[in-house]
Amino acid sequence: MTEEKKTDFDILIIGGGPAGLTAGMYAGRGMMDALIIERGLPGGQLLNTHLIEDYPGFESVGGADLAQKMTDHAKKFGANIVMDTVDSIRRDADGNFEVATQLGVTYRAPAALITAGGLPVKLGVTGEEEFAGKGVSYCAVCDGAFFKGEVLAVVGGGDAAAEEADYLTRYAEKVYLVHRRDELRASKLLQDRVFTNPKIEVVWNKTVDEIAGTPTGVTELKLNDTVTGEKSDLPVTGVFIFVGFTPNAGLIKEHYEHDEGGYIVTDTEMLTSIPGLYAAGDLRVQLTRQITTAVGDATTAVIAIEKYLADRKQAQGVA
Ligand SMILES: Cc1cc2nc3c(=O)[nH]c(=O)nc-3n(C[C@H](O)[C@H](O)[C@H](O)COP(=O)(O)OP(=O)(O)OC[C@H]3O[C@@H](n4cnc5c(N)ncnc54)[C@H](O)[C@@H]3O)c2cc1C
């Protein structure tokens, strides 16, 4: 006789990055029955990060190493992790969550925590994949310090591009801000910062055709002038791409409050506008997106969920 698959839990955690793994660990310690559903290997964006030098307690730790440590830690306290992709998060008439996956399973729980992160929008040009982690980056706070004294390019024209170009000048000798138009979309304040920073030169009306280099790293960008069609080369050893970030929030199949970028709005306990649905980490509206903020959010969320579940049980007992 085959054992029936367990599908009912106290909490369903969607995504097994730093936020999801932290939530699994806290839920386990709180003796709650939690399931983390992760579509790949646990670790999230840590697995795309070579070295992490700003996670307290670890002066320098490999991304994959930290991912393994967080996974082991969550499992040690009893978190269940299943490899599957979540397709939808819905609520039934009783306010319980139904989480349906690509493998055809529907998991159920009275509370759900979405920690599915998001993805930086890519340029989609030759060399972008090849040089990822070898000169191509999507995170200046994370990788800027690896480029001390070098000449870099930032691609984009919005707030993130302007802000990160300015940030990168603390390390780089020079930063080219490559933008496809003849004016920036960034706020006036950030534009002023860019224009008054002697280390930044804006390269107007250019798109990137290709990121080129040697087996060890990036050496230049091949540019196209959007007005004249003229081709040119820009010698740089690193390129930071900020052309957008898409939160993985579309899994939620009922209206939820979000900002114009699609980031989920939560209160201070990480509760979304849907009762019983919490959000933590990169996909929620917040000032910065780091490992420390993701694990902090997840901690708060699980403690809040514990209270939510206790209150709900009490209310049901009274009814
Ligand atoms: C290259 C790079 C370097 C970085 N370096 C640093 C650094 O040095 N220091 C720092 O503090 N931060 C760094 N960051 C940022 C940091 O990695 C993120 O802030 C952090 O990982 C956010 O954690 P999270 O759990 O919210 O999301 P994520 O890490 O994005 O995890 C989300 C998880 O959800 C899973 N998922 C998504 N959709 C589904 C689905 N439908 N079904 C199942 N699973 C799903 C994903 O597979 C992923 O594992 C870096 C980011 C990048 C990209």
Ligand as a Chemical Component Dictionary entry (heavy atoms), coordinates in Angstrom:
data_LIG
# 
_chem_comp.id                   LIG 
_chem_comp.type                 NON-POLYMER 
_chem_comp.pdbx_formal_charge   0 
_chem_comp.three_letter_code    LIG 
# 
loop_
_chem_comp_atom.comp_id 
_chem_comp_atom.atom_id 
_chem_comp_atom.alt_atom_id 
_chem_comp_atom.type_symbol 
_chem_comp_atom.charge 
_chem_comp_atom.model_Cartn_x 
_chem_comp_atom.model_Cartn_y 
_chem_comp_atom.model_Cartn_z 
_chem_comp_atom.pdbx_ordinal 
LIG C1  C1  C 0 23.799 38.597 -7.891 1  
LIG C2  C2  C 0 23.205 38.975 -6.564 2  
LIG C3  C3  C 0 24.052 39.244 -5.523 3  
LIG C4  C4  C 0 23.514 39.591 -4.292 4  
LIG N1  N1  N 0 24.373 39.820 -3.264 5  
LIG C5  C5  C 0 23.891 40.142 -2.055 6  
LIG C6  C6  C 0 24.777 40.384 -0.975 7  
LIG O1  O1  O 0 26.001 40.312 -1.118 8  
LIG N2  N2  N 0 24.219 40.700 0.215  9  
LIG C7  C7  C 0 22.869 40.807 0.408  10 
LIG O2  O2  O 0 22.442 41.055 1.528  11 
LIG N3  N3  N 0 22.020 40.595 -0.613 12 
LIG C8  C8  C 0 22.489 40.277 -1.833 13 
LIG N4  N4  N 0 21.622 40.085 -2.872 14 
LIG C9  C9  C 0 20.170 40.236 -2.624 15 
LIG C10 C10 C 0 19.657 39.009 -1.869 16 
LIG O3  O3  O 0 20.095 37.843 -2.511 17 
LIG C11 C11 C 0 18.131 39.049 -1.807 18 
LIG O4  O4  O 0 17.747 40.244 -1.166 19 
LIG C12 C12 C 0 17.584 37.849 -1.047 20 
LIG O5  O5  O 0 17.972 36.652 -1.665 21 
LIG C13 C13 C 0 16.059 37.916 -0.983 22 
LIG O6  O6  O 0 15.582 36.737 -0.407 23 
LIG P1  P1  P 0 14.097 36.226 -0.680 24 
LIG O7  O7  O 0 13.986 34.964 0.083  25 
LIG O8  O8  O 0 13.146 37.317 -0.464 26 
LIG O9  O9  O 0 14.041 35.959 -2.256 27 
LIG P2  P2  P 0 14.885 35.010 -3.199 28 
LIG O10 O10 O 0 16.275 34.859 -2.729 29 
LIG O11 O11 O 0 14.671 35.554 -4.566 30 
LIG O12 O12 O 0 14.165 33.601 -3.058 31 
LIG C14 C14 C 0 12.914 33.387 -3.632 32 
LIG C15 C15 C 0 12.760 31.899 -3.866 33 
LIG O13 O13 O 0 11.414 31.642 -4.308 34 
LIG C16 C16 C 0 11.460 30.645 -5.296 35 
LIG N5  N5  N 0 10.274 30.755 -6.123 36 
LIG C17 C17 C 0 9.902  31.786 -6.913 37 
LIG N6  N6  N 0 8.732  31.508 -7.524 38 
LIG C18 C18 C 0 8.355  30.270 -7.110 39 
LIG C19 C19 C 0 7.236  29.432 -7.402 40 
LIG N7  N7  N 0 6.289  29.807 -8.256 41 
LIG N8  N8  N 0 7.170  28.220 -6.808 42 
LIG C20 C20 C 0 8.134  27.813 -5.945 43 
LIG N9  N9  N 0 9.222  28.566 -5.649 44 
LIG C21 C21 C 0 9.319  29.783 -6.218 45 
LIG C22 C22 C 0 12.725 30.944 -6.076 46 
LIG O14 O14 O 0 13.173 29.796 -6.780 47 
LIG C23 C23 C 0 13.680 31.361 -4.974 48 
LIG O15 O15 O 0 14.423 30.270 -4.475 49 
LIG C24 C24 C 0 22.114 39.696 -4.109 50 
LIG C25 C25 C 0 21.267 39.417 -5.167 51 
LIG C26 C26 C 0 21.799 39.063 -6.389 52 
LIG C27 C27 C 0 20.884 38.725 -7.524 53 
# 
loop_
_chem_comp_bond.comp_id 
_chem_comp_bond.atom_id_1 
_chem_comp_bond.atom_id_2 
_chem_comp_bond.value_order 
_chem_comp_bond.pdbx_ordinal 
LIG C1  C2  SING 1  
LIG C2  C3  SING 2  
LIG C2  C26 DOUB 3  
LIG C3  C4  DOUB 4  
LIG C4  N1  SING 5  
LIG C4  C24 SING 6  
LIG N1  C5  DOUB 7  
LIG C5  C6  SING 8  
LIG C5  C8  SING 9  
LIG C6  O1  DOUB 10 
LIG C6  N2  SING 11 
LIG N2  C7  SING 12 
LIG C7  O2  DOUB 13 
LIG C7  N3  SING 14 
LIG N3  C8  DOUB 15 
LIG C8  N4  SING 16 
LIG N4  C9  SING 17 
LIG N4  C24 SING 18 
LIG C9  C10 SING 19 
LIG C10 O3  SING 20 
LIG C10 C11 SING 21 
LIG C11 O4  SING 22 
LIG C11 C12 SING 23 
LIG C12 O5  SING 24 
LIG C12 C13 SING 25 
LIG C13 O6  SING 26 
LIG O6  P1  SING 27 
LIG P1  O7  DOUB 28 
LIG P1  O8  SING 29 
LIG P1  O9  SING 30 
LIG O9  P2  SING 31 
LIG P2  O10 DOUB 32 
LIG P2  O11 SING 33 
LIG P2  O12 SING 34 
LIG O12 C14 SING 35 
LIG C14 C15 SING 36 
LIG C15 O13 SING 37 
LIG C15 C23 SING 38 
LIG O13 C16 SING 39 
LIG C16 N5  SING 40 
LIG C16 C22 SING 41 
LIG N5  C17 SING 42 
LIG N5  C21 SING 43 
LIG C17 N6  DOUB 44 
LIG N6  C18 SING 45 
LIG C18 C19 SING 46 
LIG C18 C21 DOUB 47 
LIG C19 N7  SING 48 
LIG C19 N8  DOUB 49 
LIG N8  C20 SING 50 
LIG C20 N9  DOUB 51 
LIG N9  C21 SING 52 
LIG C22 O14 SING 53 
LIG C22 C23 SING 54 
LIG C23 O15 SING 55 
LIG C24 C25 DOUB 56 
LIG C25 C26 SING 57 
LIG C26 C27 SING 58 
# 
